[in-house]
Amino acid sequence: MKVVVCVKQVKALGDEVEFTDDELDVDPDFLEPALNEWDSYATEEAVRIKERLPEGETEVVVVSVGDEEAEDAMRRCLAMGADRGIRVEGLAERDPISTARALAEVVRGESPDLVLCGVQSSDAVQGATGTALAELLGLPRVAVVKKLEWSGSGPATVHRELEGGLVDVVEVETPALLTIQSGINEPRYATLRAIKQAEQQEIDVREASGDGAPAYRVRRMFVPTKGEGAEMLGQEPADVARRIKELVEERLR
């Protein structure tokens, strides 16, 4: 039985920020690389599935798209208990759809029983890669999963988070793709021994092929100018409605 976890090394933004000269990206000097938070929960969940089943029955494979720097995040996953790592390099565009295309070929080749992704990445915050990957793989998918009950075969029972604190309990046939929400578990701290072993482990490197046209392109990055602040429209509904009407008419002139 095999569980594939798609992970990403993100670049966390500090208190200060400056952009590159072409205004298309953040200056790397103001970024700190790290394993995406949601992907750490997905990795932990995969390792817990492995630990619940008989020893040697389950393999956890982490897959990431990125350059050699991305291996730091992958090795953290290996130290947590993942068995293998595959890195896909050479992708020209890093938008969610292009990333999903690059992941799909590798994930399909692994023939997984379950695919786990983080709900979103902390840098892009789009939540689209997992959904796009499920479509490309032709797998059923459940998003924003807060609890997973699965025996390693057959259907899985998942609790997914809805708006307003509601929870939807659904049953999904496997193979399936789940996007994991934070709070489903508490990601473990790897031991020093596990970290050292992960540093020595070889990561399989594949070349991205046929990434296609990008889903979007960055036109410009900038810090927005501060406005004059909020305007309080009053308390009486009639006064509020009247002022909204005036503001709309001003914008339409």
Secondary structure, DSSP 4 states (H G I P E B T S, - for coil): -EEEEEE-EEEEE-S---B-TTSSSB-GGGEEEEE-HHHHHHHHHHHHHHHHSPTTS-EEEEEEES-GGGHHHHHHHHHHT--EEEEEE--S--SHHHHHHHHHHHHHHH--SEEEEES--TTT----HHHHHHHHHT--EEEEEEEEE--SSS-EEEEEE-GGG-EEEEEE-SSEEEEEPTTSS-PPPPPHHHHHHHHHS--EEEE-----S-S-------PPPP-S------SSHHHHHHHHHHHHHHHH-
